[in-house]
Amino acid sequence: MRILITNDDGVDAPGIAIMADIARTLTDDIWIVAPDGNQSGAGHRFSFGRELAFDQRDDRTYAVVGGSPADCVVAGMTYLLADQPADVVLSGVNAGQNLGDIVNCSGTAAGAREGAMQGAIGIAVSQGVNYERGHDVDWRNARHHGPAVVRAIIEAAEGREHYYNVNLPFCVPDAVTGIAVVPHQRFSRSPFRYYGSDNPGKFFIAIPETPLPLDPQADFERMRQGNSITVTPMLLQQTDHGLAEKLVGQLTL
């Protein structure tokens, strides 16, 4: 098995080293291609029209200078590993959860999504953080449960029309209640908002609060309140076929 690892926190982030440890429980054929700096929130952005470059760190570790996670997967799969593309693309381990509609802007999720689009099994893994208590990341669940979760997904994966979004709860490892295969939370509105800065004339785009209500059976609450490791299979084919059939004949000139 050949594994390509990427992330959106940057090649030097602690989570990518944990992901490499997870990968080593599966194979010795591991490659890392990740952004040279933080690309959180980059989504599936590509750096069209802008030159990129590799910064080789060791025989199988490359930073892509200025690149997004999607850039990194494409460069890894179609150039560095062109002779034998990876069977699995692991993205993460992200510092902080990627739950609900946030998956749409997540660079971590995009790394796994592009991996699946390139023909691999794509798995995004994020370690949840209890932001009510600060931004410190407790990596124990990623270290303890990560290998078993990734192995289980690889063994169960069918075809290449999906990628998988995994979130590990922020409880202690012994309190984890198991793996929950769940849908992602559709929020009642976008969670992103204008957020004023203390600096005059400046502002942030941020998530000041979680839109309510929340589905107790979706990923957001199952991880936060149920201490579950959530796994959400995500389709690459995004067409609503039922609506498409309904609209045939209704949309005319």
C-alpha positions in Angstrom: 0.0 0.0 0.0 1.3 3.4 -0.9 0.1 6.4 1.1 0.3 10.1 0.4 -0.2 12.5 3.3 -1.2 16.1 3.1 -2.8 18.7 5.4 -3.9 22.3 5.6 -2.0 23.3 8.8 1.4 23.1 7.1 4.1 20.5 6.7 5.6 21.4 10.1 2.3 21.1 12.0 2.3 18.5 14.8 -0.8 16.8 13.4 1.0 15.7 10.2 3.6 13.9 12.2 0.8 12.0 14.0 -0.7 11.1 10.6 2.6 9.7 9.5 2.6 7.6 12.7 -0.9 6.3 11.8 0.3 5.5 8.2 3.2 3.6 9.5 0.9 1.1 11.1 -0.3 0.2 7.6 2.8 0.5 5.3 6.4 1.7 5.0 5.6 3.4 1.6 4.7 6.8 2.9 5.0 10.2 1.1 4.2 13.6 2.6 3.4 16.5 0.3 1.9 19.5 2.2 1.7 23.3 2.2 4.8 25.1 3.5 2.5 27.2 5.8 -1.0 27.3 7.2 -3.8 26.9 4.5 -6.8 26.5 6.9 -10.0 27.4 5.2 -8.5 27.2 1.7 -11.1 24.7 0.6 -10.5 23.1 -2.8 -8.6 26.1 -4.1 -6.0 25.6 -6.8 -3.2 28.1 -7.5 -4.1 28.6 -11.2 -1.7 31.0 -13.0 0.8 31.2 -10.1 4.0 29.3 -10.1 4.6 26.9 -7.2 7.8 25.2 -6.1 8.8 22.2 -4.0 10.9 22.5 -0.8 12.2 19.0 -0.3 12.6 18.2 3.4 13.8 14.6 3.0 13.6 11.7 0.6 9.8 11.5 0.8 8.7 14.8 2.4 8.0 17.8 0.3 6.6 21.2 1.1 4.8 23.1 -1.7 5.7 26.7 -1.3 2.5 28.8 -1.3 0.4 25.8 -2.3 -3.0 24.6 -1.1 -3.8 21.1 0.0 -5.4 20.4 -3.3 -2.3 21.7 -5.1 -0.2 19.3 -3.0 -2.3 16.2 -3.8 -2.2 16.9 -7.5 1.5 17.5 -7.5 2.1 14.4 -5.4 -0.2 12.1 -7.4 0.6 13.3 -10.9 4.2 14.1 -10.6 6.1 12.8 -7.6 4.2 9.5 -7.6 3.3 9.5 -11.3 4.8 6.1 -11.8 2.7 4.6 -9.0 0.1 6.9 -7.6 -0.9 6.5 -3.9 -3.6 4.0 -3.0 -4.7 6.1 -0.1 -4.5 9.8 0.6 -4.7 10.8 4.2 -5.3 14.5 5.0 -4.6 15.8 8.5 -4.5 15.3 11.4 -6.2 18.7 11.6 -5.9 20.8 14.7 -9.6 21.3 15.3 -12.8 19.7 14.1 -14.2 19.9 10.6 -17.9 19.3 11.2 -21.2 20.2 9.5 -21.2 22.6 6.6 -17.6 23.7 7.6 -16.5 20.7 5.5 -17.2 22.8 2.4 -14.4 25.2 3.2 -12.0 22.8 4.9 -8.6 22.4 3.3 -8.3 19.1 5.2 -11.5 17.8 3.6 -10.3 19.1 0.2 -7.1 17.1 0.5 -9.0 13.9 0.9 -11.6 14.9 -1.8 -8.8 15.5 -4.3 -7.2 12.3 -3.4 -10.5 10.4 -4.2 -10.8 12.4 -7.4 -7.3 11.2 -8.3 -8.4 7.6 -7.8 -7.3 6.9 -4.2 -9.2 6.3 -1.0 -9.4 9.7 0.5 -9.7 10.1 4.3 -9.7 13.5 6.1 -9.0 13.2 9.9 -9.5 16.0 12.4 -8.9 16.1 16.1 -11.6 18.0 17.9 -10.9 20.8 20.3 -13.1 22.1 23.1 -12.9 25.8 22.2 -14.9 26.7 25.3 -11.7 25.8 27.2 -9.2 27.4 24.8 -7.4 26.4 21.6 -5.0 23.8 23.0 -5.1 20.5 21.1 -5.1 17.2 23.0 -3.8 14.7 20.4 -4.4 11.6 22.5 -7.4 10.3 20.6 -5.7 10.8 17.3 -2.7 8.8 18.5 -4.8 6.1 20.3 -7.8 5.6 18.0 -6.5 7.0 14.7 -4.8 3.9 13.4 -7.8 1.6 14.0 -10.3 4.1 12.4 -8.2 4.6 9.3 -7.6 0.9 8.9 -11.3 0.2 9.3 -12.3 2.7 6.6 -9.7 1.4 4.2 -10.9 -2.2 4.7 -14.5 -1.2 4.2 -14.1 1.3 1.3 -15.9 0.5 -1.9 -15.1 2.2 -5.2 -13.7 5.7 -5.5 -16.9 7.8 -5.6 -16.6 8.8 -2.0 -14.2 10.4 0.5 -14.4 10.1 4.2 -14.5 12.9 6.8 -13.4 11.7 10.3 -13.6 13.7 13.5 -12.1 12.6 16.8 -13.7 13.9 20.0 -11.9 15.9 22.7 -12.7 13.6 25.6 -10.0 11.2 27.0 -9.5 8.1 25.0 -11.2 5.8 27.5 -14.4 7.9 27.2 -14.8 7.4 23.4 -18.0 5.6 22.8 -17.1 4.1 19.4 -17.4 5.0 15.7 -20.6 6.6 14.5 -21.2 6.6 10.8 -23.3 9.8 10.5 -24.4 12.5 8.1 -22.8 15.9 8.3 -24.8 18.7 10.0 -26.6 21.0 7.7 -26.8 24.3 9.4 -29.9 26.5 9.2 -27.7 29.2 7.7 -24.0 29.7 6.9 -22.0 29.7 10.2 -19.6 32.4 8.7 -20.0 36.0 9.7 -18.3 39.4 9.6 -16.4 39.8 12.9 -15.1 43.2 13.9 -11.4 43.6 14.8 -10.0 45.7 17.6 -8.0 47.4 15.0 -9.9 50.3 13.4 -11.2 49.6 9.9 -10.3 45.9 10.0 -12.4 42.8 10.4 -12.3 39.0 10.3 -14.5 36.4 8.6 -15.1 34.0 11.5 -17.6 31.6 13.2 -18.8 33.6 16.2 -21.5 31.1 17.1 -22.9 27.8 15.9 -26.3 28.1 14.0 -29.1 26.3 15.8 -30.9 23.9 15.9 -28.6 20.9 15.7 -29.5 17.4 14.7 -28.6 15.0 17.6 -27.8 12.3 15.1 -25.5 14.3 12.8 -21.7 14.7 13.2 -21.6 17.9 15.2 -23.6 16.6 18.2 -22.4 13.0 18.0 -18.8 14.1 18.4 -19.3 16.9 20.9 -22.0 15.5 23.1 -21.8 11.7 22.4 -18.0 11.4 22.5 -18.2 9.4 19.2 -15.6 9.2 16.5 -17.7 10.4 13.6 -17.2 9.1 10.1 -19.1 10.7 7.3 -18.9 9.3 3.7 -19.1 12.2 1.3 -20.1 11.8 -2.4 -18.0 13.2 -5.2 -21.0 13.3 -7.4 -23.0 16.2 -6.1 -25.9 16.2 -8.5 -29.4 16.0 -7.0 -30.7 13.4 -9.4 -34.2 13.4 -8.0 -34.5 17.2 -8.5 -32.8 16.9 -11.9 -35.5 14.5 -13.0 -38.3 16.7 -11.6 -36.9 19.8 -13.5 -36.8 18.0 -16.9 -39.5 19.7 -18.9 -40.0 22.5 -16.4 -37.1 24.6 -17.4 -37.7 25.9 -20.9 -37.0 28.9 -22.9 
